[in-house]
Amino acid sequence: MQGTVDGFSYGLVTPVVAYLVACLGGALGLRCTTRSLREGGQSGKPGWLALGAASIGCGIWTMHFIAMLGFSVNETSIRYDMTLTLISLAVAIAVVAVGVFIVGYRGTGRATLLTAGVITGLGVAGMHYIGMASMRMRGALEYDAFLVVLSVVIAIVAATAALWAAVSVRGFKASIGASLIMGLAVTGMHYTGMASMSVHLHSAGGASGTHVLSVMLPMLLGPLVFLLFATAVVMFDPLLIAGGEPAVAGPARREQTPAPGVPAQRDTASGPAPAFFHDPAPGFPRPAPAPHRDGMPGAAWGTGAGTGGQGERPAGW
């Protein structure tokens, strides 16, 4: 006997909230990864990458189980296995960390990005199906193979795009736009996987485990508090508040303001110096001209000194 599955028991409330949480995790992950690229040394980079990976992983996991609050089977109650639920959270954080650290240290070359995206996408899909396997009910879950494969493909594409954006997208507005797309992709992967599922009811027997509200509300509280903590870290970090791009290599030219009474230093590469740089102050002797390559004393062109003529070049030139 097939059970009557309802994935929207609370209407659009659970999908919308799940999407917003996924976007929050994605946005925090992007900003933390961008912050890691600003580290001149390597001391703070692992911490920012780890915070970004944990934010994305917690966002994906929380999105999944918020959406599952709206899932029900009319003919049976649903409970959850605590161990598998915690394993799914650990998998989500771990696989995202692998991908983020790969692109954070090795860049977004085609092979590197594809490898990291496949690992992370398979991990995200694995988190989803481990979470589904943690459900306990008076029935067995059955899946449509085509939709399962489609959900895995969506997860890989979403993970690859997220990892590329994490190290390539610059600016606050661009990060927000990328996080909105990431949230849509991850939520779409979840509901594609849910569409692949059906429940074959057992004629007898009850479900073992913890009731959905008893386990989900406390379990969701931890990741949500962590996301709020990560939000506070990002909001109050001075470099992220200042905005701008990560510093590029190479010395920058700076304009220096001279102190009162001290003449400004001039960059001679920008053009010939004005006449007052050559003329000595009144009462001071004019310095002797440097000899030319032909041994004759030097003179400025156009003065006639040493040449006997006004405006002529020195002999030998």
C-alpha positions in Angstrom: 0.0 0.0 0.0 1.3 3.4 -1.0 1.3 6.2 1.6 0.0 9.7 0.9 3.0 11.9 0.9 2.7 15.7 1.5 5.8 17.8 1.3 4.0 21.1 2.0 2.1 20.5 5.2 2.5 24.1 6.2 2.1 25.6 2.8 4.8 27.8 1.5 6.1 28.7 5.0 8.7 25.8 5.2 10.0 26.2 1.6 10.4 30.0 1.9 12.1 29.8 5.3 14.4 26.9 4.1 15.4 29.0 1.0 16.2 32.0 3.1 18.4 30.0 5.5 20.2 28.4 2.5 20.8 31.9 1.2 22.1 33.1 4.5 24.6 30.2 4.8 25.7 30.8 1.2 26.2 34.6 1.7 28.2 34.0 4.9 30.4 31.4 3.2 31.1 33.8 0.3 32.0 36.7 2.5 34.2 34.5 4.8 36.1 33.1 1.7 36.5 36.6 0.3 37.9 37.7 3.7 40.4 34.8 3.6 41.8 36.1 0.3 42.7 39.4 2.0 45.1 37.7 4.4 48.6 38.8 3.5 50.1 35.9 5.4 48.6 32.4 5.9 47.9 32.6 9.6 44.3 33.7 9.4 43.3 32.1 6.1 42.4 28.6 7.5 40.2 30.1 10.1 38.2 32.1 7.6 37.9 29.2 5.2 36.7 26.9 8.0 34.1 29.5 9.1 32.9 29.9 5.5 32.7 26.1 5.1 30.8 25.6 8.3 28.4 28.4 7.4 27.6 26.9 4.0 27.3 23.4 5.5 25.1 24.5 8.4 23.0 26.5 5.9 22.4 23.5 3.7 21.7 21.1 6.5 19.3 23.6 8.3 17.6 24.2 5.0 17.0 20.5 4.6 15.4 19.9 7.9 13.4 23.0 8.0 11.9 21.8 4.7 11.4 18.4 6.3 9.2 20.0 9.0 6.6 20.3 6.2 6.9 16.7 5.2 4.3 14.2 6.3 2.8 10.9 5.4 -0.9 10.8 6.2 -1.1 7.2 7.2 1.8 7.1 9.7 3.8 9.3 12.1 7.5 10.2 11.4 10.3 10.0 13.8 14.1 10.5 13.4 17.2 8.6 14.3 19.4 11.0 16.2 22.7 9.3 15.2 22.1 9.5 11.4 20.8 13.0 11.8 24.0 14.2 13.4 26.1 12.2 10.8 24.3 14.1 8.0 25.3 17.4 9.7 28.9 16.3 9.9 28.9 15.2 6.3 27.5 18.5 5.1 30.2 20.5 6.9 33.1 18.2 6.1 32.5 17.9 2.3 31.9 21.6 1.9 35.2 22.2 3.9 37.0 20.0 1.5 35.8 21.9 -1.5 36.3 25.3 0.0 39.9 24.5 1.1 40.8 23.1 -2.3 39.7 26.2 -4.2 40.9 28.5 -1.4 44.5 27.3 -1.8 44.7 26.0 -5.3 42.4 28.5 -7.2 39.7 27.9 -9.7 41.5 26.1 -12.5 39.2 23.9 -14.5 40.5 20.6 -13.1 40.7 21.9 -9.6 37.2 23.4 -9.7 35.6 20.3 -11.3 37.3 18.0 -8.7 36.2 20.2 -5.7 32.7 20.6 -7.2 32.1 16.9 -7.7 33.4 16.0 -4.2 31.2 18.7 -2.6 28.2 18.0 -4.7 28.3 14.3 -4.0 28.7 15.1 -0.3 25.7 17.5 -0.3 23.6 14.9 -2.0 24.8 12.3 0.5 23.8 14.6 3.3 20.3 14.8 1.8 19.8 11.1 1.5 21.4 10.3 4.9 18.9 12.7 6.4 16.1 10.9 4.5 17.4 7.6 5.8 17.2 8.9 9.4 13.4 8.9 9.1 11.6 6.2 10.9 8.0 5.4 10.0 5.6 2.5 9.4 6.8 2.0 5.9 9.7 1.9 3.5 11.1 4.6 1.3 11.3 4.0 -2.4 13.0 6.3 -5.0 12.7 7.1 -8.6 16.2 6.5 -10.1 16.0 9.2 -12.7 15.0 11.9 -10.2 17.7 10.8 -7.8 20.4 11.1 -10.5 18.9 14.5 -11.5 19.1 15.7 -7.9 22.8 14.6 -7.7 23.6 16.5 -10.9 21.9 19.6 -9.5 23.9 19.2 -6.3 27.2 19.0 -8.3 26.4 22.0 -10.5 25.3 24.0 -7.5 28.4 23.1 -5.5 30.7 23.9 -8.4 29.0 27.3 -9.0 29.2 28.0 -5.3 32.9 27.2 -5.0 33.7 29.3 -8.1 31.7 32.2 -6.7 33.4 31.8 -3.3 36.8 32.8 -4.7 35.8 34.8 -7.8 32.8 37.0 -6.9 33.8 40.4 -5.5 31.7 43.1 -3.9 28.8 43.0 -1.5 26.0 43.2 -4.1 27.6 40.5 -6.3 27.9 38.2 -3.2 24.3 38.7 -2.4 23.2 37.8 -5.9 25.4 34.7 -6.0 24.0 33.6 -2.6 20.4 34.0 -3.9 21.2 31.7 -6.9 23.0 29.2 -4.6 20.0 29.1 -2.3 17.7 28.5 -5.2 19.9 25.7 -6.5 20.3 23.9 -3.2 16.6 24.2 -2.4 15.8 22.9 -5.9 18.1 20.0 -5.3 16.3 19.2 -2.1 12.8 19.2 -3.5 13.9 17.3 -6.6 15.1 14.6 -4.3 11.9 14.7 -2.3 9.9 14.3 -5.6 11.8 11.1 -6.3 10.5 9.5 -3.0 7.5 7.5 -2.3 6.4 5.5 0.8 5.4 1.9 0.8 3.4 1.3 4.0 3.8 -1.8 6.2 0.7 -3.6 7.4 1.8 -3.7 11.0 4.5 -2.3 13.3 5.3 1.1 14.6 8.1 3.6 14.1 11.0 3.7 16.4 13.0 6.9 17.1 12.4 10.4 18.3 9.4 12.4 17.3 10.0 15.0 14.6 9.4 18.1 16.8 11.3 16.6 19.7 14.4 16.1 17.7 14.2 18.8 15.0 13.6 21.9 17.1 16.7 21.4 19.4 18.8 20.1 16.5 17.9 23.2 14.4 18.7 25.5 17.2 22.4 24.8 17.3 23.1 25.5 13.6 20.9 28.5 13.6 22.8 30.0 16.6 26.0 29.2 14.8 24.8 31.1 11.7 23.9 34.1 13.9 27.4 33.9 15.4 29.0 33.8 11.9 26.8 36.7 10.8 28.1 38.8 13.8 31.7 37.9 13.0 31.2 39.0 9.3 29.3 42.2 10.2 31.8 43.4 12.7 35.0 42.5 10.9 36.8 45.8 10.0 38.1 44.7 6.6 34.7 43.4 5.4 33.0 46.6 6.7 35.5 48.7 4.7 34.7 46.8 1.5 36.8 47.0 -1.6 38.9 44.3 -3.4 41.7 42.2 -1.9 45.0 43.9 -2.2 47.0 43.1 -5.3 50.7 42.4 -5.3 53.1 45.3 -6.2 54.1 48.5 -4.6 51.6 51.4 -4.7 52.7 55.0 -5.3 51.6 57.3 -2.6 51.4 61.1 -2.6 53.3 62.6 0.3 52.3 65.9 1.8 55.4 67.9 2.7 55.7 69.5 6.1 55.4 73.4 6.3 58.5 75.1 5.0 59.9 72.0 3.4 59.9 71.9 -0.5 58.0 69.0 -2.0 60.0 66.2 -3.5 59.4 65.8 -7.2 59.2 62.7 -9.4 61.7 63.3 -12.2 60.2 60.5 -14.3 57.1 62.5 -14.9 58.8 65.2 -17.1 61.5 67.9 -17.1 61.9 70.0 -14.0 61.0 73.7 -14.1 63.7 76.3 -14.3 63.8 77.1 -10.6 65.1 73.6 -9.9 68.2 74.5 -11.9 68.8 78.1 -10.8 70.6 78.6 -7.5 69.2 80.9 -4.8 70.5 84.5 -4.9 74.0 84.7 -3.2 75.0 81.1 -3.9 77.5 80.2 -6.7 76.3 78.3 -9.7 77.6 74.7 -9.6 80.2 73.8 -12.3 78.7 72.0 -15.3 79.4 68.3 -15.7 81.8 67.4 -18.6 80.3 66.0 -21.8 81.4 62.8 -23.3 83.8 64.7 -25.7 85.6 66.3 -22.7 84.1 69.8 -23.1 82.5 71.5 -20.2 78.7 71.1 -20.2 76.3 73.8 -20.8 72.6 74.0 -21.1 71.2 74.1 -24.6 70.1 77.5 -25.6 72.4 79.5 -23.3 75.5 79.7 -25.6 77.8 78.9 -22.7 81.0 77.1 -24.0 79.9 77.3 -27.6 80.3 80.9 -28.5 76.8 81.1 -30.0 73.3 81.6 -28.6 71.2 78.5 -28.9 73.9 76.2 -30.4 74.8 72.7 -29.3 78.2 72.1 -27.7 80.9 70.9 -30.1 81.0 67.2 -30.6 77.3 66.6 -30.3 
